[in-house]
Amino acid sequence: MTQPDFDLISFIKDFVWMPAVGLVGWAWNRNQKEHDDLWKAHESTRKDTSTGHSVLNDKIMEYVDSTMVEVKDEQRRRTDKINDHITKLFENAEKDRKEFHQTLSEHREDSYKRHIELLHAINSKADK
């Protein structure tokens, strides 16, 4: 087995190790600072959002409110139109019911008269 090359190990220890550790420390510190900045921005956003104050939120709510007013108006117009149709259907049904009862009573009277005539005819034939 060969002996490790101590010149390479000492070169790494002397010239590469310390700059690598410094680079890792710098990257860690930068990452931590960016993380802290993001956390502060998140906290600020959460605080503003929790109070409900946001220009974008206000604009969205104005749009939603105006749209809801339009939808309610359209729904009211449709409901009124449907109610008018239902009213007409019930009026027509009432009119048809009255006509049906009138026709039925006329038919009943005609049937009664025919029945009486039939009984008279049968009775007169029976007498002969």
Phi, psi and omega in degrees: 000142183267152178286140177296151181279105183287340178292321179293317180296317180291326177296316179297315181296321185277320190249337185254322187298309184294315176296325179294317178296320178296318178296318178296317179297317178297316180296318179299314181297317179296316179298317180297320180294316178296321177297316178297319179296317178297320180295319178296318179296321178296316179298318179296316179295317180297320179295314179295322181289323183292332177277351176082011181262110177203131181296317179297318178298318178297317179295318179297316181293324175298316179296315180297318179298315180294321178294320179295323178297316178297317181295318179297317178297315179297319179295320178296317178298317179296318179296317178298318180296316179295319178297321176298316179297319180295318178300315178297320179297317179292322177297316178295322179296319178296317178297316179296322179296316179297315178298321179297314180296322178294315179296321179295318179292322176297317178296321178298315179296317178297318179296319180296316179297316178296322179297315178297315179300319179296318179296319177297319180294317179294319181294320180291326177289326181290329180287336183280000000 
